[in-house]
């Protein structure tokens, strides 16, 4: 004898003979979700997804269910928006670009800082407490009226697009963002140590950090390093060549910081590859960078 038809628990107007194999509720074709045996209802599928522990990468990061590199997209958007702002308001570069120590006269002209100030001149830069420049300068680029102009932004965004997707997919979003920001600050700190009088803008320090991270990741995963070695050699060659017109200090600082951070994520003992331990390690690095900046500031200003 044929079983009596029942109605779907979500759509009472639908008659159905199918039931969820987990909760035994009647489900129509719109509510059926295929399972290894029979069908599940929508609620049982959601409950199952909540109870499944999300996968983690070798580096401790959560592997996102969606493959879209959203942090890379967001960083690119921030760089592009910042460029539009500086085109509209040209003073943005002087106000937020990375510079360690310069003298500024009442008209806004900048002069070399010899270690002391003079009447009518004010100290400007990180040495004057403008620590935000260590990060904000990494989101600005050369204005369009300079020799390199908009190509500075274009080249950096192409590199960020290619490197960012690979690194973000391995580290996870939070660790990837932390790596990017720490590399940017690390590049600015080395500029401050070596060439505090040199104004610097650009995402290159952070991108060199991503390049070092990409190298460490591939080495840790045991992949064929021949192509990766050629890639990194090309980046190092570019750092040497571009020293003629860009800040090699920022590139090198970002490279060293990115490599150090990723090495810690990749090779730390398993018990230290937890979110809490990695957060503590990042905090320690931030404190060390802050101490370096404070010591350099004291040396530049005579402790004033």
Helices and strands as residue ranges (DSSP letters): E 6-7, E 15-16, G 29-31, E 33-34, E 39-40, H 42-51, H 70-88, H 91-96, E 102-105, E 110-112, E 121-124, G 126-128, H 133-136, G 137-139, H 150-171, H 173-194, H 204-220, H 225-241, G 242-244, H 248-267, G 270-272, H 275-301
